[in-house]
């Protein structure tokens, strides 16, 4: 019979899978180290088990102990699986920007999860780093894992991921491209591949994929830890606002940065165009690889590592409403009709010439709009906007009881639904706040400065 004695024995020996569609423009063979085949659905199972076994070996982790860690989810999953098999408890600390699925998944495997704010300094007592350290000090018989600085993280990849890639490519790998968070994956795999390349007289380049809002790329290029580069970002799993000890900058040949939008779009494209349902850092890694195009030649064998599974991102990068809210959906806006699509057919709000100014103010306040077209029985004859109202009000405090026709400005220009975006935007000026679009059913919609800006 052929079976594993427990789930931990199934960690590692993941397949190497060729990319066929997204990398068509590259001259070389691109192979992905497909880490979602691990039992916790991520590469992190490898280092979680290594960290636990090393802590058991030197007595940091004792029988019945509690494992404490700050984790974005994947390391937590690996630790939780090992803790179940080996009889430990787990408390995990997570930043609130992480997907809800990741939190729920950790709770599903028996861990206690503490959620901390993302947008605080690392040394703030509420930060995910500080809370995990404090819990480590306060909980009896506990062990604080600290994947950032724990050398067993990098060691796991030196001992398993690196050798697997070397053997699977028969030593032909020429480039390794991977997202960098704690740095364990890039440093462990990178050191192993460089060691083997030295031994065999071949060459291998190690490329890190970083995010905008993270310090790695600039630090690697200049030695400067630039705090100005640190700001909140959306991409999950990679980039840091600290320099973890596990990042061995010496084995890394270069970094490329990928935007949140590109990482999200390529996460979707991997699923739709390669049948690879993967996490957000896989999207970043593929986009990073495409950005490095000029470094690859025909005979190169490029290995990219995919860290985790798409199921953890169904509420985010795989949810088109979430993508649209962040401006990540590529919508081609060319005409006036495209611009008003977002109004979802809601009827145009207007005011009549004989209505009182107070009515218009009420309508603008309740619907949170800044300008209104004015109509009479013959059609559009004027307009009012917030700044007109303010000027009139300063001049005459009784304005609210006057009819709109006394204070209205010029009517908005009317364009055909096929009018080009550039022509519509030219019509919006300081003096003219909006444009009306006539639609086929005889109705009209309004285009404001806001609509034009959101289309850019
Ligand atoms: N991608 C995902 C989804 C991760 O969880 C992590 C770990 N933070 C990484 C990439 C980066 O890997 P490493 O920590 O080994 O640099």
Boltz pocket constraint, residues with backbone or C-beta under 6 A from the ligand:
constraints:
  - pocket:
      binder: B
      contacts: [[A, 72], [A, 74], [A, 75], [A, 179], [A, 180], [A, 181], [A, 182], [A, 183], [A, 184], [A, 185], [A, 186], [A, 236], [A, 237], [A, 238], [A, 279], [A, 280], [A, 281], [A, 282], [A, 307], [A, 308]]
      max_distance: 6.0
